[in-house]
Each structure stands twice: as C-alpha cells, then as structure tokens.
Amino acid sequence: MLRSFLQVTAAVSALALVPIASGAMAGVDTNSYRELDTFMEVYNQVKANYVDKVDDKTLVKGAIDGMLAALDPHSSYADGLEFDNLKIQTDGNYGGLGLTVTQEDGAVKVIAPTEDTPAARAGIKSGDFITHLDGKFIVGGSLDEAIEQMRGAPGTKINLTVVRPGADKPLQFTLTREIIVQKPVKWEVKNGVGIININTFTAQTGEDTIKAIQAIDKQLGHKPLGYVVDLRENGGGLLSEAIAVSDVFLGHGEIVSQRGREKTDIERYYAESMVPGDLARGLPVVVLVDAGTASASEIVAGALQDHHRGLVLGTRSFGKGSVQTILPMGQRAALRLTTARYFTPSGRSVQEGGIKPDLLVPQLSDVDYKSRTVLREADLRRHLINQDKVDDAVLEEDARADPRFSLTAEQLKKQGVDDFQLDYAVRTISRLGPKAPQVATKAR
C-alpha cells in the first residue's frame, strides 16, 4: 500500500544508495559545539517545564526534522513507515495486498487495487471503504497504522471488512499477503510506434526498458517506426536506473555528471557502461515530459536531448537538479541527504528551470490545462538556487499561447483522442520514421 499522494519531498528524486560514511564528525568545529550547547539548553528547558511530559524520542525526532527542513525540500529523516515507503520507492516491491489507499473523513478509502494482486483478485474496488482489519474497527484511526497492518510477510492472512457504496451490507474478504512487485515500465504499440511508459525508477527500470523494446519488436515482427518514451508524471527514483535507461538509447558519450560541495568533487557517468550500443538502432525517439517529470526523469530527458538522440515534447519539466544520498541510520531508519547537483552532458543544470521541450505541446485533452495549478521545484520553500542563474523568462514561458494548438478537449474526444500529447508524439514519429504496416494497439 502506498499513500494516494506522496509529498513532493518524497516523490521527486534521484537517489544514490551508499553505506553510512565514517568520520562524520570531521565537520564539527568549536563554534558547532557552542551551538550544540544552546540546543541542549533548550532541550533541557522543554523536558523540565513544558506543560505536558514529552518523551526523548519525540523531541529528538522533532529536532532532526527541523534541522533537515532548514536545508532544502528533499533532505529528510525516514523511520518506521516512512522508511518502508522509501525502501519501496527504491526496491520496487513489498509484502502486502496491492492497494493504493487514502483517508477520507477518518475512513480508509481504496483509490485502486494494483493489477494481479491479492486485492484485485479478491474483487476489492476503487471507492471501497475499509472499516475493520482482523475485526478491529479502524475508522478514525491513523492511516499509517492501517497501512502498516495491511503490509506484512508474504503468505500471512488478514481479514478486511469493506463498506461499498450501493451494497446492502459490509463485505468480508480474507486475503493472503504476497510480494507486490511494482511495474515501473509499461509498453504498447500504436500505429507502428513503440510506446514505452516509465512511471518510476526502481531497481528494475533499466532492465524492464530493455524488455519493453524486445517485446515491441517481437509483437511487430520487426523494428517499429520509432519509440515514444513517456516520462510524464514520473517523479524520479534511483540515479543508477536513470543512467541505465539513458544507456539503452545512447551508444556513446556522457549521460550525466554529479557535482558535490567542492569544485573537484565531480563524478561522470557514460553510455555503454551497462548496455552495449543503442538498442533502438538509431530509430526516431520522442521523449514526453510535463511538470511532473522530475529528477531522474530529467536526467534521461536531458541526456537524450543534449545528444540530439530524442526530440523532447510536452511542457517544461519540474526542475529538480539535485541528488539525494540515502545513509542508513540503524534498523528501519535512514537519512536522505542532498549531497550533489547533477548536470546534463552539455553542462546544464535543470535546477529550478527544468528541461525545456524542443517542441512545446500542451495537454489539450485536459479540459483544465490552462487553469490547473502547477507545482514545480522553484515553488518549494528553501529550494536550491540554480548557480547558473536561470533566466526568469524560461520559468514563465509555459503561459505563452501557440496558435497551432487550438482544438478543445471536446473536439479531440469526438476525434477519439483522449491523450493529445501522446497522440501528437506518435504522429511525429510517423512523420519521421520509414513507412511500416499499421498494427492494432496491444498493451502490457
């Protein structure tokens, strides 16, 4: 189970997994100790005089959270369920039922069951309300506690009582937990074009992208006209997997550089480190991006754009150009710390400004696309400042109207188009690529 909406600090990321560093106190000087004395004085005053008794764990956790919140929006301390969620984000699997849930008026509401999971096979539906777990009434309780109870070791059972709008009485389900494997990559073929939708960068994303290309070739019996790599609403994930996906489409050259605090602290990553050659064989590639395309996704889009390997189409991306390192902090806890900025092969930082599409294409099939509030890195409090001083015009240009895109959502619907950006990308590939026979859409 995952929350219905992850906070931006958790959802958009390029993560580097490393063991905890030794010599962590090297940066502590005399002035630091003076500040720590002040902290301990406040701590002791709170312990002695606060109106209610407060345990040490609460105070220390609050102090840690406050310290990291003073840095940037993406540094955080994760323990308990937050640590589990972070591990799911990187591993791509967990033991549970396969439900995405939220809380509404104190009740746990099902957003959707994941395909081919215990919840989906049992018939649990979107809009159901879970009222009891193993006979215990959970309405009014904590969503985190309900999620923790539904997760668990594969093979163990749990009983759910569900209230379904329109049903005469509550429904009873007994489910057996399984390893729920998230599918970071989905594919389909449309009009001879291979469409690869990458929704997150977990440990399987690079490998699954290769499998998608192979599956598209197998279905067609030959290479497609080209590929659409859909990175919309992809908040990021593992840096290593962003490199692996870029490597699939690049035969040579730098993919991304990672630069730390010191000027000499630069690490570069190159193509052909994981995959030999360009698996797409030089066929046209269109990369779809939007305001939800962040961090690891921007690494892929920026690499293909800088190498002129893919045409970036859509709207300006989120603009998160920093890397977070995950440092273990004991059992079921970790520090997620911003340790570097990343740069595209040409030396661009996407921090604040994001990836500017080669072709700005609004999502006309979204009725509210003009008025919908869009949140990007530049809107977050204490976000890192782009050291290259991004031109404000870049941040504002999304608002410019383009006379080429005048159809309404209703007009597009009558034409059978429910995703204008994807449709435009497919038609662009069709214009760029060689002629190929038309095939029916088949999704995986």
TORKOL-4160 file (C-alpha; in steps of 0.2 Angstrom, whole numbers, padded with zeros to 4 digits, m for minus):
444
<pt num="1" X="0000" Y="0000" Z="0000"/>
<pt num="2" X="0006" Y="0017" Z="m0004"/>
<pt num="3" X="m0002" Y="0034" Z="0000"/>
<pt num="4" X="m0013" Y="0042" Z="m0013"/>
<pt num="5" X="m0001" Y="0057" Z="m0014"/>
<pt num="6" X="0017" Y="0057" Z="m0009"/>
<pt num="7" X="0024" Y="0073" Z="m0003"/>
<pt num="8" X="0035" Y="0082" Z="m0016"/>
<pt num="9" X="0050" Y="0079" Z="m0005"/>
<pt num="10" X="0047" Y="0060" Z="m0007"/>
<pt num="11" X="0041" Y="0059" Z="m0024"/>
<pt num="12" X="0054" Y="0068" Z="m0034"/>
<pt num="13" X="0071" Y="0062" Z="m0033"/>
<pt num="14" X="0087" Y="0055" Z="m0040"/>
<pt num="15" X="0093" Y="0043" Z="m0026"/>
<pt num="16" X="0110" Y="0036" Z="m0023"/>
<pt num="17" X="0112" Y="0022" Z="m0011"/>
<pt num="18" X="0128" Y="0021" Z="m0001"/>
<pt num="19" X="0133" Y="0015" Z="0016"/>
<pt num="20" X="0135" Y="0027" Z="0031"/>
<pt num="21" X="0151" Y="0037" Z="0030"/>
<pt num="22" X="0164" Y="0036" Z="0043"/>
<pt num="23" X="0172" Y="0052" Z="0050"/>
<pt num="24" X="0155" Y="0061" Z="0051"/>
<pt num="25" X="0161" Y="0072" Z="0065"/>
<pt num="26" X="0175" Y="0079" Z="0054"/>
<pt num="27" X="0165" Y="0095" Z="0050"/>
<pt num="28" X="0161" Y="0099" Z="0068"/>
<pt num="29" X="0172" Y="0114" Z="0075"/>
<pt num="30" X="0172" Y="0124" Z="0091"/>
<pt num="31" X="0158" Y="0135" Z="0085"/>
<pt num="32" X="0147" Y="0120" Z="0082"/>
<pt num="33" X="0149" Y="0114" Z="0100"/>
<pt num="34" X="0144" Y="0131" Z="0106"/>
<pt num="35" X="0128" Y="0130" Z="0095"/>
<pt num="36" X="0125" Y="0112" Z="0102"/>
<pt num="37" X="0126" Y="0119" Z="0120"/>
<pt num="38" X="0112" Y="0131" Z="0116"/>
<pt num="39" X="0102" Y="0116" Z="0108"/>
<pt num="40" X="0104" Y="0106" Z="0124"/>
<pt num="41" X="0099" Y="0121" Z="0135"/>
<pt num="42" X="0083" Y="0122" Z="0125"/>
<pt num="43" X="0081" Y="0103" Z="0126"/>
<pt num="44" X="0083" Y="0103" Z="0145"/>
<pt num="45" X="0071" Y="0118" Z="0147"/>
<pt num="46" X="0057" Y="0109" Z="0137"/>
<pt num="47" X="0060" Y="0092" Z="0146"/>
<pt num="48" X="0058" Y="0102" Z="0163"/>
<pt num="49" X="0045" Y="0114" Z="0160"/>
<pt num="50" X="0034" Y="0110" Z="0145"/>
<pt num="51" X="0015" Y="0109" Z="0150"/>
<pt num="52" X="0015" Y="0091" Z="0146"/>
<pt num="53" X="0028" Y="0077" Z="0148"/>
<pt num="54" X="0037" Y="0074" Z="0132"/>
<pt num="55" X="0047" Y="0058" Z="0129"/>
<pt num="56" X="0065" Y="0060" Z="0122"/>
<pt num="57" X="0061" Y="0051" Z="0106"/>
<pt num="58" X="0048" Y="0064" Z="0101"/>
<pt num="59" X="0060" Y="0078" Z="0105"/>
<pt num="60" X="0075" Y="0071" Z="0095"/>
<pt num="61" X="0064" Y="0066" Z="0080"/>
<pt num="62" X="0057" Y="0084" Z="0080"/>
<pt num="63" X="0074" Y="0091" Z="0081"/>
<pt num="64" X="0081" Y="0081" Z="0067"/>
<pt num="65" X="0066" Y="0085" Z="0056"/>
<pt num="66" X="0068" Y="0104" Z="0060"/>
<pt num="67" X="0087" Y="0103" Z="0056"/>
<pt num="68" X="0084" Y="0095" Z="0039"/>
<pt num="69" X="0069" Y="0106" Z="0035"/>
<pt num="70" X="0081" Y="0121" Z="0036"/>
<pt num="71" X="0092" Y="0114" Z="0022"/>
<pt num="72" X="0081" Y="0110" Z="0007"/>
<pt num="73" X="0064" Y="0102" Z="0002"/>
<pt num="74" X="0072" Y="0085" Z="m0002"/>
<pt num="75" X="0083" Y="0081" Z="0014"/>
<pt num="76" X="0073" Y="0071" Z="0027"/>
<pt num="77" X="0074" Y="0058" Z="0040"/>
<pt num="78" X="0064" Y="0042" Z="0037"/>
<pt num="79" X="0060" Y="0029" Z="0051"/>
<pt num="80" X="0046" Y="0017" Z="0053"/>
<pt num="81" X="0033" Y="0018" Z="0039"/>
<pt num="82" X="0042" Y="0032" Z="0031"/>
<pt num="83" X="0057" Y="0021" Z="0029"/>
<pt num="84" X="0047" Y="0007" Z="0022"/>
<pt num="85" X="0040" Y="0019" Z="0009"/>
<pt num="86" X="0057" Y="0025" Z="0004"/>
<pt num="87" X="0063" Y="0006" Z="0003"/>
<pt num="88" X="0048" Y="0003" Z="m0009"/>
<pt num="89" X="0052" Y="0018" Z="m0019"/>
<pt num="90" X="0070" Y="0010" Z="m0022"/>
<pt num="91" X="0067" Y="m0008" Z="m0022"/>
<pt num="92" X="0050" Y="m0008" Z="m0031"/>
<pt num="93" X="0042" Y="m0022" Z="m0021"/>
<pt num="94" X="0035" Y="m0025" Z="m0004"/>
<pt num="95" X="0025" Y="m0038" Z="0006"/>
<pt num="96" X="0006" Y="m0033" Z="0006"/>
<pt num="97" X="m0011" Y="m0034" Z="m0003"/>
<pt num="98" X="m0008" Y="m0022" Z="m0018"/>
<pt num="99" X="m0019" Y="m0007" Z="m0013"/>
<pt num="100" X="m0017" Y="0011" Z="m0015"/>
<pt num="101" X="m0027" Y="0020" Z="m0001"/>
<pt num="102" X="m0030" Y="0037" Z="0006"/>
<pt num="103" X="m0040" Y="0043" Z="0021"/>
<pt num="104" X="m0057" Y="0052" Z="0019"/>
<pt num="105" X="m0067" Y="0058" Z="0034"/>
<pt num="106" X="m0057" Y="0047" Z="0045"/>
<pt num="107" X="m0060" Y="0031" Z="0034"/>
<pt num="108" X="m0048" Y="0022" Z="0024"/>
<pt num="109" X="m0053" Y="0023" Z="0006"/>
<pt num="110" X="m0047" Y="0012" Z="m0008"/>
<pt num="111" X="m0040" Y="0023" Z="m0023"/>
<pt num="112" X="m0036" Y="0007" Z="m0033"/>
<pt num="113" X="m0030" Y="m0011" Z="m0032"/>
<pt num="114" X="m0015" Y="m0015" Z="m0042"/>
<pt num="115" X="m0017" Y="m0027" Z="m0056"/>
<pt num="116" X="m0014" Y="m0045" Z="m0052"/>
<pt num="117" X="m0013" Y="m0043" Z="m0033"/>
<pt num="118" X="m0022" Y="m0051" Z="m0019"/>
<pt num="119" X="m0034" Y="m0036" Z="m0018"/>
<pt num="120" X="m0038" Y="m0036" Z="m0036"/>
<pt num="121" X="m0041" Y="m0054" Z="m0037"/>
<pt num="122" X="m0052" Y="m0054" Z="m0022"/>
<pt num="123" X="m0063" Y="m0040" Z="m0030"/>
<pt num="124" X="m0059" Y="m0025" Z="m0020"/>
<pt num="125" X="m0064" Y="m0010" Z="m0030"/>
<pt num="126" X="m0059" Y="0009" Z="m0031"/>
<pt num="127" X="m0071" Y="0019" Z="m0019"/>
<pt num="128" X="m0072" Y="0005" Z="m0006"/>
<pt num="129" X="m0070" Y="0009" Z="0012"/>
<pt num="130" X="m0060" Y="m0002" Z="0024"/>
<pt num="131" X="m0068" Y="m0001" Z="0041"/>
<pt num="132" X="m0061" Y="m0016" Z="0050"/>
<pt num="133" X="m0044" Y="m0026" Z="0049"/>
<pt num="134" X="m0044" Y="m0043" Z="0058"/>
<pt num="135" X="m0060" Y="m0037" Z="0066"/>
<pt num="136" X="m0053" Y="m0021" Z="0073"/>
<pt num="137" X="m0063" Y="m0005" Z="0069"/>
<pt num="138" X="m0050" Y="0007" Z="0061"/>
<pt num="139" X="m0061" Y="0022" Z="0056"/>
<pt num="140" X="m0055" Y="0037" Z="0065"/>
<pt num="141" X="m0038" Y="0029" Z="0067"/>
<pt num="142" X="m0021" Y="0033" Z="0059"/>
<pt num="143" X="m0019" Y="0029" Z="0040"/>
<pt num="144" X="m0001" Y="0025" Z="0044"/>
<pt num="145" X="m0006" Y="0012" Z="0056"/>
<pt num="146" X="m0019" Y="0004" Z="0044"/>
<pt num="147" X="m0006" Y="0003" Z="0030"/>
<pt num="148" X="0007" Y="m0005" Z="0042"/>
<pt num="149" X="m0006" Y="m0018" Z="0047"/>
<pt num="150" X="m0010" Y="m0022" Z="0029"/>
<pt num="151" X="0008" Y="m0024" Z="0024"/>
<pt num="152" X="0017" Y="m0040" Z="0031"/>
<pt num="153" X="0026" Y="m0056" Z="0027"/>
<pt num="154" X="0021" Y="m0065" Z="0011"/>
<pt num="155" X="0010" Y="m0080" Z="0015"/>
<pt num="156" X="0001" Y="m0072" Z="0030"/>
<pt num="157" X="m0018" Y="m0069" Z="0030"/>
<pt num="158" X="m0028" Y="m0054" Z="0035"/>
<pt num="159" X="m0047" Y="m0051" Z="0036"/>
<pt num="160" X="m0054" Y="m0035" Z="0029"/>
<pt num="161" X="m0072" Y="m0028" Z="0031"/>
<pt num="162" X="m0077" Y="m0017" Z="0017"/>
<pt num="163" X="m0091" Y="m0005" Z="0015"/>
<pt num="164" X="m0095" Y="m0002" Z="m0003"/>
<pt num="165" X="m0107" Y="0012" Z="m0009"/>
<pt num="166" X="m0123" Y="0004" Z="m0015"/>
<pt num="167" X="m0120" Y="m0013" Z="m0006"/>
<pt num="168" X="m0134" Y="m0018" Z="0006"/>
<pt num="169" X="m0121" Y="m0024" Z="0019"/>
<pt num="170" X="m0102" Y="m0024" Z="0023"/>
<pt num="171" X="m0092" Y="m0036" Z="0013"/>
<pt num="172" X="m0079" Y="m0048" Z="0021"/>
<pt num="173" X="m0063" Y="m0053" Z="0012"/>
<pt num="174" X="m0049" Y="m0064" Z="0018"/>
<pt num="175" X="m0033" Y="m0060" Z="0009"/>
<pt num="176" X="m0016" Y="m0068" Z="0009"/>
<pt num="177" X="m0001" Y="m0056" Z="0008"/>
<pt num="178" X="0011" Y="m0058" Z="m0007"/>
<pt num="179" X="0026" Y="m0049" Z="m0013"/>
<pt num="180" X="0019" Y="m0035" Z="m0023"/>
<pt num="181" X="0030" Y="m0030" Z="m0037"/>
<pt num="182" X="0028" Y="m0013" Z="m0045"/>
<pt num="183" X="0029" Y="m0012" Z="m0063"/>
<pt num="184" X="0040" Y="0003" Z="m0067"/>
<pt num="185" X="0038" Y="0001" Z="m0086"/>
<pt num="186" X="0023" Y="m0002" Z="m0097"/>
<pt num="187" X="0023" Y="m0003" Z="m0116"/>
<pt num="188" X="0011" Y="m0004" Z="m0131"/>
<pt num="189" X="0011" Y="m0002" Z="m0150"/>
<pt num="190" X="0001" Y="0011" Z="m0159"/>
<pt num="191" X="0001" Y="0014" Z="m0177"/>
<pt num="192" X="0018" Y="0005" Z="m0179"/>
<pt num="193" X="0026" Y="0016" Z="m0165"/>
<pt num="194" X="0033" Y="0008" Z="m0149"/>
<pt num="195" X="0027" Y="0017" Z="m0133"/>
<pt num="196" X="0037" Y="0015" Z="m0118"/>
<pt num="197" X="0029" Y="0022" Z="m0102"/>
<pt num="198" X="0041" Y="0024" Z="m0087"/>
<pt num="199" X="0032" Y="0029" Z="m0071"/>
<pt num="200" X="0046" Y="0027" Z="m0059"/>
<pt num="201" X="0065" Y="0022" Z="m0057"/>
<pt num="202" X="0066" Y="0007" Z="m0046"/>
<pt num="203" X="0079" Y="m0006" Z="m0046"/>
<pt num="204" X="0071" Y="m0015" Z="m0061"/>
<pt num="205" X="0068" Y="0000" Z="m0073"/>
<pt num="206" X="0083" Y="m0001" Z="m0084"/>
<pt num="207" X="0080" Y="m0020" Z="m0087"/>
<pt num="208" X="0062" Y="m0018" Z="m0089"/>
<pt num="209" X="0065" Y="m0004" Z="m0103"/>
<pt num="210" X="0076" Y="m0017" Z="m0112"/>
<pt num="211" X="0062" Y="m0030" Z="m0111"/>
<pt num="212" X="0049" Y="m0017" Z="m0117"/>
<pt num="213" X="0060" Y="m0014" Z="m0133"/>
<pt num="214" X="0062" Y="m0033" Z="m0136"/>
<pt num="215" X="0043" Y="m0036" Z="m0133"/>
<pt num="216" X="0038" Y="m0022" Z="m0145"/>
<pt num="217" X="0050" Y="m0029" Z="m0159"/>
<pt num="218" X="0043" Y="m0047" Z="m0156"/>
<pt num="219" X="0025" Y="m0041" Z="m0157"/>
<pt num="220" X="0028" Y="m0032" Z="m0174"/>
<pt num="221" X="0040" Y="m0045" Z="m0181"/>
<pt num="222" X="0052" Y="m0030" Z="m0185"/>
<pt num="223" X="0058" Y="m0014" Z="m0178"/>
<pt num="224" X="0045" Y="0000" Z="m0175"/>
<pt num="225" X="0044" Y="0016" Z="m0184"/>
<pt num="226" X="0052" Y="0023" Z="m0168"/>
<pt num="227" X="0049" Y="0025" Z="m0149"/>
<pt num="228" X="0039" Y="0037" Z="m0138"/>
<pt num="229" X="0047" Y="0037" Z="m0121"/>
<pt num="230" X="0034" Y="0043" Z="m0109"/>
<pt num="231" X="0041" Y="0051" Z="m0093"/>
<pt num="232" X="0026" Y="0062" Z="m0089"/>
<pt num="233" X="0021" Y="0062" Z="m0070"/>
<pt num="234" X="0037" Y="0052" Z="m0066"/>
<pt num="235" X="0044" Y="0059" Z="m0050"/>
<pt num="236" X="0061" Y="0050" Z="m0051"/>
<pt num="237" X="0070" Y="0037" Z="m0041"/>
<pt num="238" X="0087" Y="0029" Z="m0042"/>
<pt num="239" X="0101" Y="0038" Z="m0051"/>
<pt num="240" X="0108" Y="0022" Z="m0057"/>
<pt num="241" X="0092" Y="0017" Z="m0066"/>
<pt num="242" X="0091" Y="0034" Z="m0075"/>
<pt num="243" X="0108" Y="0031" Z="m0081"/>
<pt num="244" X="0103" Y="0013" Z="m0087"/>
<pt num="245" X="0088" Y="0019" Z="m0096"/>
<pt num="246" X="0098" Y="0033" Z="m0105"/>
<pt num="247" X="0111" Y="0020" Z="m0109"/>
<pt num="248" X="0098" Y="0010" Z="m0119"/>
<pt num="249" X="0096" Y="0024" Z="m0131"/>
<pt num="250" X="0114" Y="0031" Z="m0132"/>
<pt num="251" X="0129" Y="0022" Z="m0140"/>
<pt num="252" X="0142" Y="0033" Z="m0133"/>
<pt num="253" X="0145" Y="0049" Z="m0123"/>
<pt num="254" X="0142" Y="0056" Z="m0106"/>
<pt num="255" X="0125" Y="0054" Z="m0098"/>
<pt num="256" X="0126" Y="0065" Z="m0083"/>
<pt num="257" X="0138" Y="0072" Z="m0071"/>
<pt num="258" X="0136" Y="0073" Z="m0052"/>
<pt num="259" X="0145" Y="0088" Z="m0043"/>
<pt num="260" X="0147" Y="0089" Z="m0024"/>
<pt num="261" X="0151" Y="0103" Z="m0012"/>
<pt num="262" X="0169" Y="0105" Z="m0018"/>
<pt num="263" X="0174" Y="0110" Z="m0036"/>
<pt num="264" X="0185" Y="0095" Z="m0038"/>
<pt num="265" X="0171" Y="0083" Z="m0032"/>
<pt num="266" X="0164" Y="0078" Z="m0049"/>
<pt num="267" X="0158" Y="0061" Z="m0055"/>
<pt num="268" X="0154" Y="0057" Z="m0073"/>
<pt num="269" X="0143" Y="0043" Z="m0080"/>
<pt num="270" X="0144" Y="0037" Z="m0098"/>
<pt num="271" X="0134" Y="0027" Z="m0110"/>
<pt num="272" X="0139" Y="0009" Z="m0114"/>
<pt num="273" X="0144" Y="0006" Z="m0096"/>
<pt num="274" X="0128" Y="m0005" Z="m0094"/>
<pt num="275" X="0121" Y="m0008" Z="m0112"/>
<pt num="276" X="0132" Y="m0010" Z="m0127"/>
<pt num="277" X="0127" Y="0001" Z="m0141"/>
<pt num="278" X="0110" Y="0009" Z="m0145"/>
<pt num="279" X="0096" Y="m0004" Z="m0143"/>
<pt num="280" X="0084" Y="0007" Z="m0153"/>
<pt num="281" X="0096" Y="0006" Z="m0168"/>
<pt num="282" X="0095" Y="0025" Z="m0171"/>
<pt num="283" X="0077" Y="0025" Z="m0174"/>
<pt num="284" X="0067" Y="0041" Z="m0170"/>
<pt num="285" X="0064" Y="0044" Z="m0152"/>
<pt num="286" X="0052" Y="0056" Z="m0144"/>
<pt num="287" X="0053" Y="0060" Z="m0125"/>
<pt num="288" X="0037" Y="0066" Z="m0117"/>
<pt num="289" X="0039" Y="0077" Z="m0102"/>
<pt num="290" X="0027" Y="0088" Z="m0091"/>
<pt num="291" X="0028" Y="0097" Z="m0074"/>
<pt num="292" X="0028" Y="0080" Z="m0065"/>
<pt num="293" X="0044" Y="0074" Z="m0074"/>
<pt num="294" X="0057" Y="0076" Z="m0061"/>
<pt num="295" X="0075" Y="0072" Z="m0056"/>
<pt num="296" X="0079" Y="0055" Z="m0063"/>
<pt num="297" X="0067" Y="0058" Z="m0077"/>
<pt num="298" X="0075" Y="0074" Z="m0081"/>
<pt num="299" X="0092" Y="0066" Z="m0082"/>
<pt num="300" X="0085" Y="0054" Z="m0095"/>
<pt num="301" X="0077" Y="0068" Z="m0105"/>
<pt num="302" X="0092" Y="0080" Z="m0103"/>
<pt num="303" X="0104" Y="0066" Z="m0109"/>
<pt num="304" X="0094" Y="0062" Z="m0125"/>
<pt num="305" X="0091" Y="0080" Z="m0129"/>
<pt num="306" X="0109" Y="0085" Z="m0127"/>
<pt num="307" X="0115" Y="0071" Z="m0138"/>
<pt num="308" X="0101" Y="0075" Z="m0151"/>
<pt num="309" X="0095" Y="0057" Z="m0149"/>
<pt num="310" X="0077" Y="0061" Z="m0144"/>
<pt num="311" X="0065" Y="0075" Z="m0148"/>
<pt num="312" X="0058" Y="0082" Z="m0131"/>
<pt num="313" X="0040" Y="0086" Z="m0132"/>
<pt num="314" X="0027" Y="0092" Z="m0120"/>
<pt num="315" X="0028" Y="0105" Z="m0106"/>
<pt num="316" X="0043" Y="0111" Z="m0095"/>
<pt num="317" X="0048" Y="0098" Z="m0083"/>
<pt num="318" X="0048" Y="0100" Z="m0064"/>
<pt num="319" X="0066" Y="0107" Z="m0062"/>
<pt num="320" X="0074" Y="0096" Z="m0048"/>
<pt num="321" X="0093" Y="0095" Z="m0051"/>
<pt num="322" X="0099" Y="0088" Z="m0035"/>
<pt num="323" X="0104" Y="0071" Z="m0029"/>
<pt num="324" X="0100" Y="0063" Z="m0013"/>
<pt num="325" X="0111" Y="0050" Z="m0004"/>
<pt num="326" X="0102" Y="0038" Z="0007"/>
<pt num="327" X="0113" Y="0035" Z="0023"/>
<pt num="328" X="0107" Y="0020" Z="0034"/>
<pt num="329" X="0104" Y="0025" Z="0052"/>
<pt num="330" X="0101" Y="0009" Z="0061"/>
<pt num="331" X="0087" Y="m0003" Z="0059"/>
<pt num="332" X="0072" Y="0003" Z="0049"/>
<pt num="333" X="0079" Y="0021" Z="0048"/>
<pt num="334" X="0089" Y="0031" Z="0035"/>
<pt num="335" X="0095" Y="0049" Z="0032"/>
<pt num="336" X="0090" Y="0056" Z="0015"/>
<pt num="337" X="0103" Y="0070" Z="0012"/>
<pt num="338" X="0105" Y="0081" Z="m0003"/>
<pt num="339" X="0124" Y="0078" Z="m0007"/>
<pt num="340" X="0126" Y="0084" Z="m0025"/>
<pt num="341" X="0119" Y="0093" Z="m0040"/>
<pt num="342" X="0118" Y="0085" Z="m0057"/>
<pt num="343" X="0121" Y="0092" Z="m0074"/>
<pt num="344" X="0117" Y="0086" Z="m0091"/>
<pt num="345" X="0130" Y="0081" Z="m0104"/>
<pt num="346" X="0132" Y="0099" Z="m0110"/>
<pt num="347" X="0134" Y="0106" Z="m0093"/>
<pt num="348" X="0116" Y="0112" Z="m0090"/>
<pt num="349" X="0109" Y="0112" Z="m0073"/>
<pt num="350" X="0090" Y="0109" Z="m0073"/>
<pt num="351" X="0088" Y="0115" Z="m0055"/>
<pt num="352" X="0073" Y="0127" Z="m0055"/>
<pt num="353" X="0072" Y="0129" Z="m0074"/>
<pt num="354" X="0069" Y="0111" Z="m0078"/>
<pt num="355" X="0070" Y="0103" Z="m0096"/>
<pt num="356" X="0064" Y="0115" Z="m0109"/>
<pt num="357" X="0055" Y="0104" Z="m0123"/>
<pt num="358" X="0061" Y="0105" Z="m0140"/>
<pt num="359" X="0043" Y="0107" Z="m0145"/>
<pt num="360" X="0030" Y="0114" Z="m0133"/>
<pt num="361" X="0014" Y="0104" Z="m0134"/>
<pt num="362" X="0000" Y="0107" Z="m0121"/>
<pt num="363" X="m0011" Y="0093" Z="m0115"/>
<pt num="364" X="m0026" Y="0099" Z="m0124"/>
<pt num="365" X="m0036" Y="0084" Z="m0119"/>
<pt num="366" X="m0036" Y="0091" Z="m0101"/>
<pt num="367" X="m0051" Y="0102" Z="m0100"/>
<pt num="368" X="m0042" Y="0112" Z="m0086"/>
<pt num="369" X="m0025" Y="0113" Z="m0093"/>
<pt num="370" X="m0024" Y="0132" Z="m0094"/>
<pt num="371" X="m0031" Y="0135" Z="m0076"/>
<pt num="372" X="m0024" Y="0120" Z="m0067"/>
<pt num="373" X="m0011" Y="0124" Z="m0053"/>
<pt num="374" X="0006" Y="0118" Z="m0057"/>
<pt num="375" X="0019" Y="0115" Z="m0044"/>
<pt num="376" X="0037" Y="0114" Z="m0048"/>
<pt num="377" X="0054" Y="0115" Z="m0039"/>
<pt num="378" X="0055" Y="0134" Z="m0040"/>
<pt num="379" X="0039" Y="0135" Z="m0030"/>
<pt num="380" X="0046" Y="0125" Z="m0015"/>
<pt num="381" X="0052" Y="0133" Z="0000"/>
<pt num="382" X="0071" Y="0133" Z="0003"/>
<pt num="383" X="0074" Y="0125" Z="m0014"/>
<pt num="384" X="0092" Y="0125" Z="m0020"/>
<pt num="385" X="0096" Y="0140" Z="m0031"/>
<pt num="386" X="0102" Y="0137" Z="m0049"/>
<pt num="387" X="0120" Y="0143" Z="m0049"/>
<pt num="388" X="0119" Y="0146" Z="m0067"/>
<pt num="389" X="0106" Y="0160" Z="m0064"/>
<pt num="390" X="0091" Y="0153" Z="m0075"/>
<pt num="391" X="0083" Y="0167" Z="m0085"/>
<pt num="392" X="0065" Y="0171" Z="m0077"/>
<pt num="393" X="0058" Y="0170" Z="m0095"/>
<pt num="394" X="0062" Y="0152" Z="m0095"/>
<pt num="395" X="0051" Y="0150" Z="m0080"/>
<pt num="396" X="0037" Y="0159" Z="m0087"/>
<pt num="397" X="0036" Y="0154" Z="m0105"/>
<pt num="398" X="0023" Y="0140" Z="m0102"/>
<pt num="399" X="0010" Y="0153" Z="m0102"/>
<pt num="400" X="0013" Y="0158" Z="m0120"/>
<pt num="401" X="m0001" Y="0153" Z="m0132"/>
<pt num="402" X="0003" Y="0143" Z="m0148"/>
<pt num="403" X="m0009" Y="0146" Z="m0162"/>
<pt num="404" X="m0006" Y="0128" Z="m0168"/>
<pt num="405" X="m0014" Y="0120" Z="m0154"/>
<pt num="406" X="m0032" Y="0127" Z="m0154"/>
<pt num="407" X="m0043" Y="0112" Z="m0153"/>
<pt num="408" X="m0053" Y="0109" Z="m0137"/>
<pt num="409" X="m0054" Y="0094" Z="m0126"/>
<pt num="410" X="m0072" Y="0091" Z="m0133"/>
<pt num="411" X="m0067" Y="0092" Z="m0151"/>
<pt num="412" X="m0052" Y="0080" Z="m0148"/>
<pt num="413" X="m0064" Y="0067" Z="m0139"/>
<pt num="414" X="m0075" Y="0067" Z="m0154"/>
<pt num="415" X="m0060" Y="0063" Z="m0164"/>
<pt num="416" X="m0056" Y="0048" Z="m0152"/>
<pt num="417" X="m0041" Y="0057" Z="m0145"/>
<pt num="418" X="m0040" Y="0056" Z="m0126"/>
<pt num="419" X="m0022" Y="0060" Z="m0124"/>
<pt num="420" X="m0017" Y="0074" Z="m0136"/>
<pt num="421" X="0002" Y="0074" Z="m0131"/>
<pt num="422" X="0004" Y="0056" Z="m0134"/>
<pt num="423" X="m0006" Y="0056" Z="m0150"/>
<pt num="424" X="0005" Y="0071" Z="m0156"/>
<pt num="425" X="0021" Y="0061" Z="m0151"/>
<pt num="426" X="0015" Y="0046" Z="m0161"/>
<pt num="427" X="0011" Y="0056" Z="m0176"/>
<pt num="428" X="0028" Y="0065" Z="m0175"/>
<pt num="429" X="0037" Y="0048" Z="m0175"/>
<pt num="430" X="0026" Y="0043" Z="m0190"/>
<pt num="431" X="0032" Y="0058" Z="m0200"/>
<pt num="432" X="0050" Y="0055" Z="m0195"/>
<pt num="433" X="0051" Y="0036" Z="m0197"/>
<pt num="434" X="0050" Y="0025" Z="m0213"/>
<pt num="435" X="0034" Y="0018" Z="m0218"/>
<pt num="436" X="0028" Y="0002" Z="m0209"/>
<pt num="437" X="0011" Y="m0008" Z="m0208"/>
<pt num="438" X="m0002" Y="m0002" Z="m0196"/>
<pt num="439" X="m0005" Y="m0013" Z="m0181"/>
<pt num="440" X="m0018" Y="m0014" Z="m0168"/>
<pt num="441" X="m0014" Y="m0007" Z="m0150"/>
<pt num="442" X="m0009" Y="m0020" Z="m0138"/>
<pt num="443" X="m0004" Y="m0015" Z="m0120"/>
<pt num="444" X="0006" Y="m0024" Z="m0107"/>
